[in-house]
Amino acid sequence: MAIRKILEKGDPTLEKHCRPVTNFNERLHTLLDDMKETMVKGNGVGLAAPQVGVLRRAVVVLETNVEDEGEEFIIELINPEIIEQSGEQTGPEGCLSVPGEYGIVTRPDFVKVRAQNRNGDTFEYTGEGLTARCFCHEIDHLEGVLFTQRAERMLTPEELRGE
């Protein structure tokens, strides 16, 4: 596994639509493993392949909604699509590709995704709260959309400092 360079806002790769994954091979497995390591190293809760320069429909998301004694774990989503959503949550959102900037974004509070795992098997997963927000945020990356385009407003430096 390796830490990959995270592309930042302004890089044209982040504005491109990603192609579906068709080869579920060792190269994909290495990409997913590297993405997980890169996300954890960057203290993120999600990472999409285009953020590390790969224009394929692959994301990793940290599941934080676990039972009291449960461990958080990382969900791998290949070729994800949102098949159901409901509710609404509005709050601050940031991105590893937009360091130091946060904006107020409204997202669904509940999201069900259909995706494939690293072996190509299809599954469905539901997320609420932060996990739902992450699903939407990372799937946006696959369409070339950054959260800054969805933000109702960006937070000021004073707001970020708690002033």
N, CA, C and O of each residue as an XYZ file, in Angstrom:
652
protein
N       0.842     -1.180      0.000
C       0.000      0.000      0.000
C       0.886      1.241      0.000
O       2.035      1.221      0.440
N       0.299      2.323     -0.514
C       1.059      3.565     -0.621
C       0.137      4.758     -0.420
O      -1.057      4.705     -0.714
N       0.714      5.814      0.079
C      -0.002      7.087      0.188
C       0.075      7.749     -1.182
O       1.162      7.913     -1.735
N      -1.063      8.124     -1.723
C      -1.094      8.800     -3.021
C      -1.278     10.298     -2.823
O      -1.819     10.745     -1.812
N      -0.823     11.057     -3.796
C      -0.969     12.510     -3.775
C      -2.440     12.851     -4.014
O      -3.064     12.349     -4.948
N      -2.978     13.709     -3.157
C      -4.364     14.151     -3.311
C      -4.371     15.422     -4.159
O      -3.725     16.415     -3.825
N      -5.117     15.368     -5.263
C      -5.237     16.527     -6.130
C      -6.072     17.592     -5.425
O      -6.983     17.282     -4.658
N      -5.742     18.854     -5.702
C      -6.451     19.936     -5.051
C      -7.251     20.762     -6.044
O      -6.989     20.762     -7.247
N      -8.241     21.468     -5.496
C      -9.123     22.352     -6.268
C      -8.295     23.157     -7.267
O      -7.252     23.714     -6.925
N      -8.771     23.206     -8.486
C      -8.042     23.869     -9.562
C      -7.425     22.872    -10.526
O      -7.141     23.210    -11.675
N      -7.213     21.633    -10.059
C      -6.703     20.589    -10.954
C      -7.852     20.144    -11.856
O      -8.906     19.757    -11.352
N      -7.673     20.191    -13.181
C      -8.777     19.854    -14.091
C      -9.281     18.414    -13.971
O     -10.408     18.126    -14.373
N      -8.481     17.520    -13.434
C      -8.916     16.128    -13.250
C     -10.149     16.071    -12.356
O     -11.027     15.233    -12.561
N     -10.218     16.957    -11.366
C     -11.335     16.945    -10.413
C     -12.654     17.381    -11.037
O     -13.711     17.218    -10.427
N     -12.604     17.932    -12.242
C     -13.812     18.409    -12.920
C     -14.331     17.422    -13.957
O     -15.296     17.713    -14.664
N     -13.696     16.258    -14.052
C     -14.049     15.304    -15.104
C     -14.982     14.213    -14.597
O     -14.956     13.834    -13.426
N     -15.806     13.722    -15.517
C     -16.709     12.594    -15.257
C     -15.890     11.305    -15.294
O     -15.080     11.112    -16.201
N     -16.091     10.438    -14.332
C     -15.325      9.187    -14.247
C     -15.996      8.054    -15.012
O     -17.222      7.986    -15.107
N     -15.180      7.180    -15.548
C     -15.650      6.006    -16.276
C     -15.924      4.844    -15.303
O     -15.293      4.752    -14.250
N     -16.860      3.965    -15.660
C     -17.120      2.806    -14.805
C     -15.901      1.884    -14.708
O     -15.084      1.799    -15.625
N     -15.812      1.209    -13.583
C     -14.805      0.173    -13.406
C     -15.322     -1.078    -14.092
O     -16.453     -1.498    -13.846
N     -14.505     -1.680    -14.952
C     -14.892     -2.914    -15.641
C     -13.959     -4.078    -15.307
O     -14.325     -5.240    -15.486
N     -12.767     -3.769    -14.828
C     -11.800     -4.817    -14.477
C     -11.620     -4.867    -12.965
O     -11.067     -3.951    -12.357
N     -12.091     -5.941    -12.383
C     -11.998     -6.123    -10.933
C     -10.773     -6.992    -10.652
O     -10.880     -8.174    -10.324
N      -9.619     -6.368    -10.790
C      -8.363     -7.097    -10.732
C      -7.446     -6.539     -9.646
O      -7.847     -5.692     -8.847
N      -6.208     -7.031     -9.636
C      -5.236     -6.611     -8.622
C      -4.948     -5.109     -8.686
O      -4.685     -4.479     -7.661
N      -4.998     -4.548     -9.875
C      -4.759     -3.105    -10.020
C      -5.830     -2.312     -9.271
O      -5.523     -1.322     -8.606
N      -7.090     -2.750     -9.380
C      -8.177     -2.116     -8.639
C      -7.971     -2.298     -7.138
O      -8.147     -1.358     -6.362
N      -7.603     -3.496     -6.739
C      -7.404     -3.777     -5.319
C      -6.310     -2.880     -4.741
O      -6.442     -2.371     -3.628
N      -5.231     -2.688     -5.499
C      -4.147     -1.799     -5.061
C      -4.649     -0.361     -4.945
O      -4.327      0.333     -3.981
N      -5.436      0.088     -5.924
C      -6.006      1.433     -5.873
C      -6.841      1.606     -4.606
O      -6.676      2.589     -3.884
N      -7.731      0.661     -4.335
C      -8.600      0.754     -3.151
C      -7.783      0.764     -1.860
O      -8.056      1.553     -0.955
N      -6.793     -0.104     -1.778
C      -5.940     -0.155     -0.582
C      -5.192      1.168     -0.402
O      -5.100      1.688      0.710
N      -4.662      1.705     -1.494
C      -3.953      2.988     -1.439
C      -4.899      4.122     -1.052
O      -4.531      5.005     -0.277
N      -6.117      4.095     -1.591
C      -7.095      5.137     -1.264
C      -7.433      5.099      0.226
O      -7.527      6.145      0.868
N      -7.615      3.907      0.774
C      -7.926      3.792      2.199
C      -6.789      4.364      3.036
O      -7.021      5.134      3.968
N      -5.575      3.989      2.701
C      -4.412      4.461      3.452
C      -4.270      5.988      3.322
O      -3.964      6.672      4.299
N      -4.492      6.505      2.125
C      -4.399      7.940      1.872
C      -5.470      8.700      2.647
O      -5.189      9.749      3.227
N      -6.695      8.179      2.661
C      -7.794      8.814      3.383
C      -7.492      8.859      4.878
O      -7.662      9.899      5.514
N      -7.050      7.751      5.434
C      -6.753      7.688      6.865
C      -5.613      8.648      7.207
O      -5.695      9.381      8.193
N      -4.561      8.647      6.406
C      -3.416      9.540      6.637
C      -3.849     11.007      6.592
O      -3.318     11.830      7.339
N      -4.806     11.339      5.725
C      -5.287     12.712      5.596
C      -6.381     13.067      6.584
O      -6.919     14.173      6.536
N      -6.727     12.131      7.496
C      -7.806     12.342      8.474
C      -9.137     12.636      7.797
O      -9.927     13.438      8.297
N      -9.389     11.990      6.663
C     -10.645     12.164      5.952
C     -11.657     11.111      6.343
O     -11.341     10.151      7.045
N     -12.890     11.307      5.874
C     -13.950     10.312      6.095
C     -14.434      9.741      4.769
O     -15.344      8.912      4.741
N     -13.830     10.182      3.675
C     -14.165      9.660      2.356
C     -13.119     10.104      1.362
O     -12.446     11.117      1.550
N     -12.991      9.317      0.283
C     -12.044      9.654     -0.782
C     -12.521      8.987     -2.064
O     -12.921      7.823     -2.062
N     -12.473      9.738     -3.155
C     -12.879      9.222     -4.463
C     -11.646      9.095     -5.353
O     -10.687      9.854     -5.215
N     -11.682      8.129     -6.265
C     -10.548      7.866     -7.147
C     -10.050      9.106     -7.895
O      -8.837      9.275     -8.014
N     -10.922      9.981     -8.403
C     -10.389     11.147     -9.113
C      -9.541     12.059     -8.222
O      -8.705     12.810     -8.724
N      -9.750     11.998     -6.917
C      -8.956     12.819     -6.012
C      -7.496     12.382     -5.970
O      -6.619     13.147     -5.568
N      -7.245     11.138     -6.390
C      -5.867     10.653     -6.482
C      -5.466     10.461     -7.941
O      -4.516      9.739     -8.245
N      -6.211     11.124     -8.850
C      -5.830     11.157    -10.256
C      -6.292     10.000    -11.111
O      -5.814      9.829    -12.233
N      -7.225      9.193    -10.596
C      -7.716      8.030    -11.346
C      -9.181      8.278    -11.709
O     -10.029      8.387    -10.824
N      -9.479      8.368    -13.000
C     -10.838      8.693    -13.458
C     -11.707      7.436    -13.593
O     -12.204      7.116    -14.673
N     -11.871      6.748    -12.487
C     -12.718      5.560    -12.390
C     -13.707      5.753    -11.254
O     -13.464      6.512    -10.316
N     -14.838      5.043    -11.359
C     -15.924      5.194    -10.389
C     -15.672      4.298     -9.170
O     -16.248      3.217     -9.042
N     -14.801      4.777     -8.285
C     -14.461      4.045     -7.061
C     -14.321      5.048     -5.921
O     -13.687      6.093     -6.067
N     -14.927      4.708     -4.777
C     -14.820      5.554     -3.596
C     -14.647      4.686     -2.352
O     -15.015      3.512     -2.329
N     -14.077      5.302     -1.326
C     -14.028      4.678     -0.007
C     -14.629      5.672      0.985
O     -14.411      6.879      0.883
N     -15.396      5.140      1.955
C     -16.085      5.977      2.940
C     -15.927      5.319      4.307
O     -16.088      4.108      4.453
N     -15.608      6.144      5.307
C     -15.515      5.655      6.672
C     -16.913      5.600      7.277
O     -17.612      6.612      7.337
N     -17.312      4.417      7.723
C     -18.616      4.260      8.396
C     -18.416      4.580      9.868
O     -17.751      3.843     10.597
N     -19.003      5.692     10.290
C     -18.851      6.134     11.679
C     -20.064      5.783     12.530
O     -20.010      5.893     13.755
N     -21.152      5.365     11.901
C     -22.374      5.009     12.632
C     -22.295      3.546     13.065
O     -22.851      2.661     12.414
N     -21.598      3.310     14.170
C     -21.415      1.950     14.671
C     -21.956      1.863     16.098
O     -22.124      2.877     16.775
N     -22.222      0.654     16.534
C     -22.711      0.432     17.901
C     -21.690      0.959     18.908
O     -20.539      1.221     18.558
N     -22.120      1.111     20.156
C     -21.290      1.720     21.200
C     -19.862      1.173     21.259
O     -18.911      1.951     21.319
N     -19.704     -0.106     21.244
C     -18.376     -0.718     21.352
C     -17.801     -1.110     19.988
O     -16.718     -1.688     19.902
N     -18.545     -0.787     18.926
C     -18.122     -1.190     17.597
C     -16.992     -0.333     17.049
O     -16.798      0.811     17.460
N     -16.269     -0.903     16.133
C     -15.168     -0.198     15.467
C     -15.666      0.410     14.167
O     -16.449     -0.202     13.441
N     -15.205      1.617     13.881
C     -15.484      2.216     12.582
C     -14.797      1.368     11.517
O     -13.774      0.734     11.778
N     -15.367      1.363     10.321
C     -14.771      0.574      9.241
C     -14.955      1.306      7.925
O     -15.763      2.229      7.814
N     -14.192      0.879      6.931
C     -14.206      1.554      5.633
C     -15.021      0.739      4.634
O     -14.837     -0.470      4.490
N     -15.927      1.437      3.948
C     -16.773      0.820      2.926
C     -16.177      1.150      1.563
O     -15.879      2.309      1.274
N     -16.007      0.139      0.735
C     -15.530      0.333     -0.642
C     -16.737      0.275     -1.573
O     -17.514     -0.679     -1.536
N     -16.885      1.294     -2.399
C     -18.001      1.345     -3.346
C     -17.446      1.499     -4.757
O     -16.805      2.500     -5.077
N     -17.696      0.506     -5.588
C     -17.276      0.547     -6.981
C     -18.535      0.750     -7.832
O     -19.535      0.057     -7.642
N     -18.481      1.690     -8.758
C     -19.623      2.028     -9.613
C     -20.884      2.320     -8.794
O     -21.953      1.790     -9.095
N     -20.763      3.163     -7.755
C     -21.920      3.416     -6.882
C     -22.981      4.281     -7.541
O     -22.694      5.144     -8.371
N     -24.209      4.019     -7.144
C     -25.320      4.871     -7.562
C     -26.288      4.986     -6.393
O     -26.524      4.020     -5.666
N     -26.839      6.173     -6.225
C     -27.833      6.391     -5.176
C     -29.165      5.907     -5.708
O     -29.627      6.360     -6.755
N     -29.786      4.978     -4.981
C     -31.052      4.419     -5.436
C     -32.227      4.861     -4.570
O     -33.387      4.660     -4.932
N     -31.912      5.472     -3.410
C     -32.977      5.959     -2.541
C     -32.383      7.025     -1.630
O     -31.236      6.916     -1.196
N     -33.168      8.051     -1.348
C     -32.725      9.077     -0.413
C     -33.932      9.730      0.225
O     -35.007      9.793     -0.372
N     -33.747     10.221      1.454
C     -34.831     10.904      2.129
C     -34.261     11.795      3.229
O     -33.090     11.695      3.598
N     -35.122     12.662      3.736
C     -34.725     13.560      4.805
C     -33.784     14.642      4.307
O     -33.510     14.762      3.113
N     -33.305     15.418      5.252
C     -32.432     16.526      4.894
C     -31.554     16.870      6.084
O     -32.004     16.852      7.230
N     -30.314     17.179      5.805
C     -29.380     17.670      6.824
C     -28.586     18.818      6.207
O     -28.170     18.755      5.051
N     -28.391     19.845      6.986
C     -27.615     20.995      6.540
C     -26.507     21.221      7.553
O     -26.755     21.309      8.755
N     -25.274     21.314      7.050
C     -24.164     21.523      7.974
C     -22.863     21.759      7.249
O     -22.816     21.768      6.019
N     -21.792     21.951      8.025
C     -20.492     22.218      7.437
C     -19.926     20.977      6.742
O     -20.105     19.845      7.190
N     -19.245     21.235      5.642
C     -18.643     20.153      4.867
C     -17.284     20.634      4.374
O     -17.113     21.800      4.018
N     -16.328     19.723      4.359
C     -14.999     20.015      3.855
C     -14.558     18.904      2.927
O     -15.327     17.987      2.639
N     -13.321     18.980      2.457
C     -12.833     18.009      1.478
C     -11.313     17.984      1.497
O     -10.671     19.026      1.628
N     -10.743     16.800      1.365
C      -9.293     16.681      1.305
C      -8.716     17.394      0.086
O      -7.544     17.770      0.087
N      -9.529     17.583     -0.952
C      -9.069     18.279     -2.158
C      -9.263     19.796     -2.074
O      -8.862     20.532     -2.975
N      -9.878     20.247     -0.992
C     -10.085     21.685     -0.788
C      -9.642     21.992      0.647
O     -10.467     22.351      1.487
N      -8.346     21.852      0.926
C      -7.872     21.977      2.300
C      -8.130     23.359      2.901
O      -7.935     24.396      2.268
N      -8.577     23.315      4.157
C      -8.775     24.548      4.901
C     -10.054     25.301      4.602
O     -10.315     26.333      5.222
N     -10.859     24.814      3.668
C     -12.106     25.491      3.331
C     -13.293     24.610      3.727
O     -13.267     23.392      3.556
N     -14.323     25.250      4.253
C     -15.547     24.547      4.647
C     -16.739     25.372      4.194
O     -16.689     26.602      4.162
N     -17.807     24.676      3.846
C     -19.017     25.356      3.414
C     -20.236     24.697      4.013
O     -20.173     23.558      4.476
N     -21.344     25.410      4.005
C     -22.619     24.883      4.495
C     -23.319     24.222      3.309
O     -23.628     24.873      2.311
N     -23.564     22.912      3.437
C     -24.141     22.127      2.350
C     -25.348     21.352      2.879
O     -25.311     20.802      3.980
N     -26.411     21.317      2.086
C     -27.590     20.511      2.415
C     -27.532     19.221      1.625
O     -27.362     19.227      0.405
N     -27.675     18.118      2.335
C     -27.647     16.772      1.749
C     -28.812     15.960      2.323
O     -29.411     16.361      3.320
N     -29.138     14.815      1.697
C     -30.131     13.919      2.299
C     -29.604     13.368      3.628
O     -28.393     13.230      3.802
N     -30.490     13.059      4.548
C     -30.089     12.479      5.831
C     -30.013     10.955      5.758
O     -29.367     10.321      6.593
N     -30.672     10.371      4.762
C     -30.664      8.922      4.548
C     -30.394      8.659      3.073
O     -31.021      9.259      2.200
N     -29.453      7.756      2.804
C     -29.121      7.409      1.419
C     -28.905      5.899      1.327
O     -28.236      5.298      2.167
N     -29.487      5.304      0.287
C     -29.193      3.899     -0.020
C     -28.442      3.882     -1.343
O     -28.875      4.479     -2.328
N     -27.299      3.183     -1.347
C     -26.508      3.074     -2.571
C     -26.477      1.623     -3.034
O     -26.547      0.685     -2.240
N     -26.371      1.483     -4.329
C     -26.100      0.178     -4.930
C     -24.719      0.302     -5.556
O     -24.433      1.263     -6.271
N     -23.869     -0.675     -5.281
C     -22.497     -0.626     -5.775
C     -21.971     -2.046     -5.938
O     -22.677     -3.025     -5.695
N     -20.726     -2.127     -6.352
C     -20.040     -3.407     -6.433
C     -18.868     -3.378     -5.465
O     -18.328     -2.318     -5.149
N     -18.489     -4.553     -5.004
C     -17.315     -4.633     -4.149
C     -16.074     -4.852     -5.020
O     -16.174     -4.872     -6.247
N     -14.928     -5.013     -4.401
C     -13.678     -5.142     -5.158
C     -13.628     -6.381     -6.049
O     -12.774     -6.479     -6.930
N     -14.536     -7.322     -5.824
C     -14.581     -8.532     -6.662
C     -15.668     -8.472     -7.725
O     -15.833     -9.413     -8.502
N     -16.412     -7.366     -7.763
C     -17.453     -7.198     -8.777
C     -18.842     -7.616     -8.336
O     -19.787     -7.527     -9.120
N     -18.987     -8.070     -7.100
C     -20.291     -8.480     -6.590
C     -21.126     -7.247     -6.234
O     -20.632     -6.317     -5.597
N     -22.389     -7.248     -6.650
C     -23.281     -6.117     -6.375
C     -23.870     -6.240     -4.973
O     -24.217     -7.330     -4.521
N     -23.975     -5.091     -4.295
C     -24.589     -5.052     -2.966
C     -25.246     -3.691     -2.773
O     -25.021     -2.760     -3.545
N     -26.062     -3.595     -1.728
C     -26.687     -2.330     -1.362
C     -26.283     -2.003      0.069
O     -26.086     -2.893      0.896
N     -26.163     -0.703      0.342
C     -25.769     -0.265      1.681
C     -26.518      1.018      1.994
O     -26.665      1.887      1.134
N     -26.992      1.134      3.229
C     -27.690      2.348      3.627
C     -26.818      3.142      4.589
O     -26.110      2.583      5.426
N     -26.889      4.452      4.444
C     -26.146      5.331      5.328
C     -27.036      6.431      5.842
O     -27.932      6.904      5.144
N     -26.782      6.836      7.071
C     -27.513      7.943      7.675
C     -26.518      8.966      8.188
O     -25.358      8.643      8.445
N     -26.976     10.201      8.336
C     -26.131     11.237      8.913
C     -24.854     11.454      8.124
O     -24.884     11.687      6.916
N     -23.720     11.374      8.833
C     -22.418     11.625      8.201
C     -22.149     10.650      7.060
O     -21.588     11.043      6.037
N     -22.535      9.397      7.217
C     -22.294      8.412      6.159
C     -23.083      8.772      4.904
O     -22.558      8.673      3.795
N     -24.328      9.184      5.065
C     -25.137      9.614      3.915
C     -24.491     10.823      3.240
O     -24.412     10.888      2.014
N     -24.032     11.778      4.048
C     -23.359     12.969      3.520
C     -22.123     12.554      2.716
O     -21.885     13.064      1.621
N     -21.351     11.635      3.264
C     -20.129     11.175      2.580
C     -20.451     10.470      1.266
O     -19.778     10.692      0.259
N     -21.472      9.626      1.272
C     -21.856      8.955      0.023
C     -22.132      9.993     -1.061
O     -21.613      9.889     -2.173
N     -22.943     10.986     -0.738
C     -23.304     12.021     -1.719
C     -22.071     12.809     -2.163
O     -21.883     13.054     -3.354
N     -21.243     13.200     -1.213
C     -20.046     13.991     -1.491
C     -19.100     13.229     -2.421
O     -18.620     13.784     -3.409
N     -18.835     11.962     -2.107
C     -17.888     11.177     -2.911
C     -18.458     10.837     -4.292
O     -17.724     10.841     -5.280
N     -19.746     10.546     -4.365
C     -20.357     10.267     -5.672
C     -20.349     11.527     -6.520
O     -20.197     11.443     -7.739
N     -20.509     12.696     -5.903
C     -20.352     13.953     -6.636
C     -18.975     14.033     -7.301
O     -18.858     14.458     -8.451
N     -17.941     13.622     -6.572
C     -16.589     13.641     -7.149
C     -16.527     12.841     -8.447
O     -15.815     13.221     -9.377
N     -17.261     11.748     -8.513
C     -17.244     10.894     -9.712
C     -17.873     11.595    -10.903
O     -17.650     11.209    -12.050
N     -18.665     12.632    -10.624
C     -19.301     13.427    -11.678
C     -18.544     14.724    -11.952
O     -18.968     15.537    -12.773
N     -17.418     14.912    -11.258
C     -16.637     16.133    -11.451
C     -17.164     17.323    -10.677
O     -16.905     18.467    -11.050
N     -17.907     17.068     -9.592
C     -18.526     18.134     -8.796
C     -17.850     18.206     -7.429
O     -17.726     17.194     -6.740
N     -17.416     19.395     -7.042
C     -16.854     19.624     -5.709
C     -17.926     20.195     -4.789
O     -18.883     20.816     -5.251
N     -17.764     19.986     -3.495
C     -18.761     20.475     -2.532
C     -18.903     21.996     -2.606
O     -19.958     22.537     -2.276
N     -17.856     22.677     -3.032
C     -17.916     24.134     -3.126
C     -18.982     24.589     -4.121
O     -19.503     25.700     -4.020
N     -19.301     23.722     -5.083
C     -20.356     24.041     -6.056
C     -21.746     23.837     -5.467
O     -22.718     24.395     -5.977
N     -21.854     23.060     -4.416
C     -23.129     22.772     -3.766
C     -23.346     23.636     -2.518
O     -24.463     23.724     -2.007
N     -22.287     24.264     -2.039
C     -22.370     25.016     -0.783
C     -23.296     26.222     -0.908
O     -23.238     26.978     -1.878
N     -24.147     26.377      0.097
C     -25.009     27.560      0.175
C     -24.149     28.787      0.434
O     -24.425     29.879     -0.062
N     -23.104     28.581      1.219
C     -22.112     29.622      1.462
C     -20.870     28.971      2.056
O     -20.941     27.901      2.661
N     -19.742     29.627      1.874
C     -18.498     29.145      2.454
C     -18.327     29.817      3.812
O     -18.734     30.962      4.005
N     -17.724     29.097      4.744
C     -17.489     29.653      6.076
C     -16.303     30.616      6.029
O     -15.327     30.384      5.317
N     -16.404     31.674      6.784
C     -15.336     32.676      6.824
C     -14.211     32.196      7.740
O     -14.429     31.312      8.567
N     -13.028     32.757      7.607
C     -11.935     32.401      8.522
C     -12.314     32.636      9.989
O     -11.905     31.878     10.869
N     -13.098     33.693     10.246
C     -13.530     33.974     11.619
C     -14.452     32.864     12.138
O     -14.338     32.446     13.291
N     -15.355     32.394     11.292
C     -16.248     31.304     11.694
C     -15.457     30.027     11.960
O     -15.765     29.283     12.892
N     -14.446     29.775     11.146
C     -13.626     28.582     11.327
C     -12.838     28.630     12.645
O     -12.578     27.596     13.259
N     -12.469     29.827     13.063
C     -11.736     29.991     14.323
C     -12.677     30.032     15.524
O     -12.225     30.039     16.669
N     -13.986     30.060     15.265
C     -14.964     30.076     16.344
C     -15.184     31.461     16.940
O     -15.619     31.591     18.084
N     -14.883     32.480     16.165
C     -15.054     33.866     16.657
C     -16.467     34.364     16.430
O     -16.785     35.501     16.780
